[in-house]
Amino acid sequence: MSLPIFLLAPLLFVGGVVSTISGGGLGILMLVLGSFFLDIRTNITLNSVLMLGMQVSKIVNFHRNIRWEYVWWYAFLGVPCSFLGGLVLFHVPMHVPEIGLAIVCTGFVILRLIHPKLRLSSRRSCLIGYGALNGFLGGLIGNAALIRGPILLSLGLTKGAFIGTSSMTAFLMNLGKISAYLTKMVWSSEMLIFLCMGFPFLFAGVWIGKHILHYVSPWLFEKMLLGVIVIGALRLLFSAL
């Protein structure tokens, strides 16, 4: 079935606005939509390349808020593990990591609602471990936001710092897993058109979302992010069943 190019512009524009306000979620939405038209591995690869544009746009808009002391240690093993996960993607049944990650993310949301002040350690050794897990699972299932979001949220970052730091780490790890995906993919002209059309609408959506973000309280920001995590976890469960 052909890619739904006519849906791309409004979806990416609105998705760029909403994902900036809520801290993420467009990648999950694109994976859900793409699952109706593409096989899982093609869907993951296309989505990962498209999300590079989203991450670059967020980095440009939130570069002053990036917490580099988190980014470097998080990406230290995150990037090579992302490449490894991308290679493994083509050799394992997808339902195993999908179900496991859905359970972990759902458990985090429940724990966060019970204990709102839950905080993870920000020591270097812990950040390296978080990044390695984040990178491998992100490469394996194509979207690491479901594990990156809870981890960075638990470090107590502000709205801007969360978006900037999350986007920078996601960008670096995306480079790792895409390097693995490209060795297995055959690109069609339709796929390239799909990608080229998408980037301008992503940039516009993120720019508008940045200005709306000032009117979103930290409490609402966190609740929206938790909602994105729950939706993503449900998507993983349904896709695995």
Secondary structure as the mmCIF struct_conf table of DSSP 4:
data_model
#
loop_
_struct_conf.conf_type_id
_struct_conf.id
_struct_conf.beg_label_comp_id
_struct_conf.beg_label_asym_id
_struct_conf.beg_label_seq_id
_struct_conf.end_label_comp_id
_struct_conf.end_label_asym_id
_struct_conf.end_label_seq_id
HELX_RH_AL_P HELX_RH_AL_P1 ILE A 5 SER A 22
BEND BEND1 GLY A 23 GLY A 23
HELX_RH_AL_P HELX_RH_AL_P2 LEU A 26 GLY A 34
TURN_TY1_P TURN_TY1_P1 SER A 35 PHE A 37
BEND BEND2 LEU A 38 LEU A 38
HELX_RH_AL_P HELX_RH_AL_P3 ILE A 40 PHE A 62
HELX_RH_3T_P HELX_RH_3T_P1 HIS A 63 ASN A 65
HELX_RH_AL_P HELX_RH_AL_P4 TRP A 68 VAL A 88
HELX_RH_3T_P HELX_RH_3T_P2 LEU A 89 HIS A 91
BEND BEND3 VAL A 92 VAL A 92
TURN_TY1_P TURN_TY1_P2 MET A 94 MET A 94
HELX_RH_AL_P HELX_RH_AL_P5 HIS A 95 ILE A 114
BEND BEND4 HIS A 115 HIS A 115
TURN_TY1_P TURN_TY1_P3 PRO A 116 LYS A 117
HELX_RH_AL_P HELX_RH_AL_P6 ARG A 124 ILE A 141
BEND BEND5 GLY A 142 GLY A 142
HELX_RH_AL_P HELX_RH_AL_P7 ALA A 145 LEU A 153
TURN_TY1_P TURN_TY1_P4 SER A 154 GLY A 156
HELX_RH_AL_P HELX_RH_AL_P8 LYS A 159 TYR A 181
TURN_TY1_P TURN_TY1_P5 LEU A 182 LYS A 184
HELX_RH_AL_P HELX_RH_AL_P9 SER A 189 LEU A 213
TURN_TY1_P TURN_TY1_P6 HIS A 214 TYR A 215
BEND BEND6 VAL A 216 VAL A 216
HELX_RH_AL_P HELX_RH_AL_P10 PRO A 218 ALA A 240
#
